Amino acid sequence: MTTKFCQGISDISDSYSGFIIDQWGVLHDGEKVFDGVVECLKELKSRNKFIIILSNSGKTADANKERLKKMGIGPSLYDVIMTSGEMTFQGLKAQDDGVFKNLGKKCYLISRGGDTSIVDGIDIQLVEDINDAEFLIISGSDAPEKTIGDYEPVLRKAAQKRLKALCANPDSQAITAMGAVMGPGTIAQRYKDFGGVVHYIGKPHQPIFQHCLKILQQKDIFPGQTVMIGDSMAHDIAGGAMANIDTCLVKIGLHNAAFKNIKDRAELTKALNLLAGRFNNLHPNYMVNKLVWGNPLPDRKHRKRAARR
């Protein structure tokens, strides 16, 4: 498949009614919103596009809504937030289906900064000693302050007890203002290395995509009218492709290093082909530098020069 290189989302907006957009690395870096994002979302909403923000965040939808609001992305700029943390929260609350069925009530939680929002308000008891746990949740990572070695003693004990683990954020890396750091998916993989059983909730696994498509279909928007925009080949692009929807890769996110020092279109194509080769030759339908509406307006000096011409 040939990837179309776009100047901005305006190049593809007329082709789709539903937009599923990743959060970290696309909208923001964890601390601030990227330039052009708010304007792009406003343009999409002004054209009555239905926007789902889909994130592998281990936090609930409400927690992410508050975080986005503080950054300047208010609820008028999108329609729905769906996170792996929200799906985990709902599954834990009901415990009547799939991997959540009969999990138990005593949980050992590995999260970022001691965050407990993933179980707040439901009948789950958090335990401090892994020996008291009936199951394990991995929803966050305290990297770079902690390394994978810091988690290994607990993971070894949990594996010995044959505890089921839910990974509420499958990302192996997370984009922060300091760059890429170890994500919860790396901790989950280490648990598997020790013989532990892990169930992943989130991208690229299909339950969360099918949930989003069901929401869109309630608005008479079908997979052929939907595009997934993200910065991760492994989670956003692969997950979207498996859900049979078109995909758009944001270049400046997780794979930014793969596109450094690019001088022309030929080099860009070569870099993308090399990246795709690491993912079974999976190519996104589109690629943009970042989530912006279109070409940035020239500054005043360039506009004066253009006028004189």
N, C-alpha and C positions, 0 to 999 in steps of 0.2 A: 504494500500500500504506500502511496506517495503522500507525504505530509505537506499540507499547505502552510506556509509561513505567513502569519498575519501581523499587521501593524497594531491591531487592537481588537477588542471584542465586537466593535461595530462591523468588522468584516464578516462576522458570522451570525450576528444577532437576528437578521431577517429569516434565517433558516430554522430557528428553534423557538419553541414556546416555553419549554422547561429548561432551567439552568440549575444543575447540581454543582455547587462550588465548594471546594476544600477551604479550610480555614487557615491553619498555620502554614506559612510559606507562600500563601496566595493573597490572603487579606492582610495579614500582619506578621510580625516576627515575635509575637508574644508580649511585646511592650508597646509598639506603636503601629498604626495602620500605614501601609505602603502608600506612597504618593499615587494619586489617580484612582484609587480603589473606590472611595466614596462617590466620586463623580461617575464612575462606570456603573455602579449599582443604581444610582439615581437615573441614569439613562435607560437602563434595563427596565426599571420599574415604571418609568414614564411611557414605556412601550408595552406595558401590561404583561411583562414576562413573569413567570412564576419561579421564584428563587428558593431553593433549599440549600442551606449551608450544612454540609455534611462533613463531620470531623471525627477523627479517631481520638478525640479528647476523652479522657477518663472521667471528666466531670459531666454532670447532668445538663440537659438543655437549658434549664433556668440559670444555672451557674454560668454557662457560656453566654447567655443573653446579657447578663449583667456585665460580664467582662467586655463583650463587644460594645455595649453601650458606653462604658467608661472610655473606650478607645475612640469613640466617635461614630460607630456603626450602630445606629438606632434601629428599632424594630420595623420602622417604615421602609427600610432599605432591603428587606427580605420577607419571605412568607413563613418559613419553617426552619427551625434548627433541629437537626438530628445528629446525635453523637453516640459513639459506642458506649459511653458512660450511661446515657439515657436508656439505651436498650438493655444494658446490664441492670440498671436500677429497676426497670419495669419487670424484667425477668425474675430478679431476686424477690421482688414484692409478691409476685404471684406464685412462683415456684411450682408451676403446674404443667410445664411444657419443655421438651427438649433437654438441653444441658442443664437447665435450671431446676428440673424436677427433683424434689426430695434432696436438695443440696445439704440442708441442715440450717442451723441458726448461728453457729459459732464460726466466726470468720477472722482470719489473719489478713490484714490489709497492707499491701505495699503501695504507697501513693507518693505524690510529690508534696513536700512540705507538711506532711501530716494531714492532708485534706481527707475528710470523711464524707463529703457530700454524696458520694455514690451509694451510701447506705443510710444517710440521715432520714429519719422519719419512717423507716420501715423496721420490721421485727427481726433485726439482725444484731447479734451481740459481737462487738469487736474484742478480740483477745490479744494480749501482749506476748503470750508465750505460744509458740507454734505447736507445742505439745497439747495445748487445749483446743486447737482448731479442728473444725470438721471440713473446712475447705479454705482455699486461698484465692484472694483477688489481687491481681497486678494491674493497677490503674495509672501509675505514674512512676517517675524515676527522679531521684535527687541528684542526678548528674548535673554538673561535673564535680560537685562536692563529694559524691560517692561514686565508686567504681563498681564494676560487676563483682569484684572480689569481696566487697563489703556485704553483698547480698547472699553470697554462696553458703555460709553456715546455715541460715534459715532455709534456703532452698534444699540443701542436702537433707535436713531433718524432715521437711515436708515430703520429699520424695520417699524417704524411708517409711513414713506413715501412709504413703500412697494417697495423699490428699489430691483431690481434683482441683485444678487451678483454672480460674477464668481470667483471661487477659482482656481487660476492658479498653486497651489501647494497643493495637498490634504494631504501631510504628517502632521500627528498630532504631530510628534516629528522630530527633526533634529539632526543628529550626528555632533558634533563639537569637536574641540580639548579639550574642557572643559567637554565633555560628552553630553548626550541628553538634548536638550532644547525644549521649546514649539515651535511647527511648525505652519504654516498658517492654516492647517486643523483644529486645535483647535479653532482658531479665527472664522473660517467658521462655526464650530459646535455651537459655542456660538451665532452666528447670527441666526442659525436655532432655537436655544432655545428661542430666542426673537420673533420667528414667521417669520423670514426672509426666503426668497427663495434662495437657493444656487445651482448653477450648477458647478459640479466638472470637471476640465479638467486635466487629468493625470491618473496615476496608482491608483487603479486597474481597473478603468473604461475602457471599451473596445475600444472606438474610437482610443485611442493612440496606443493600441496594434495592432488593425487592420491596422492602418497606417504603423506600423513597418513591419507587415507581408506582406503588399502590396509591400513595398520596397524590401523585401527579395524575393518575388515571381517574381519580375522583373529580379532577378538574378538566376531564376530557383531553388530557395531554398524554400521548403515548410514547413508547421508547424511541420511535423514529423521529419524534419532535423534541427530543431531549439530548442535551450535551453535558458531559462531565468535565469540569475544569479543575485541574489539580497540578501539583508540582512533583508528585511521586509516581514513577513508572510502576513500582511494585504494588502500590495501593490504589491510586486514583485511576491511572491509565489501564492497568490490568483488570481492576475491578469493573470499570466501565465497559471494557471490551467484553468481559464475561457476561455482563448484563445486556449485551447487544445494543449499547448506546454509543454514540460518537463521543470522542474524547479530544481534549485540548490541553497540551502540556504548557505550563508556565515555566519559562526557562530560568528565571533568576532564583528559583527555590532550591529544593534539595539537590538538584543535579547541576547547579550553577557552575561548579568546577569543570564539568565536562565541556562547557561552551566558552571557556576563557580564551582570550587572544584570538578570537575569530575575526578574519579580515574580510571575507566575502561570502556570498551565498554557497559557493562550492564547498568551502571549509565548514560552513554551518551544516550542510547536508551530510558531509562526511562524519562530523562529530555526532550528529543525531543517529546515523547508521551504526556507529560504534556503540553508542548508548543502547540502542534497540537490540543490538547483538547480545547484550548482557541479559536481555529479557525475552529470549526466544524469538528474536526479530519482531517484537511487538512495536508497531509505530502508532503514535497518536494521529488522529485525523488532521489536527491543527497544532500549531505551536505559536505562542506569543511570548514576547520578552517578559511582560508582567501584565497584571490585570488592570488594563487601562482601556478607555473607550476607543481611542484612535490616536492619530498622530498628535503629539503635543503642539500647542500653538507656538509659533516662533516668538522670541522675545521682541521687545520694542525696537531694538537696534536692527534686527534682521527684517522686521516688517517695513522699516523705513527704507532699507536697501532695496527690498523687493518693490516697494512703491516707486522708487526712482527708476528702476528698470522698466 
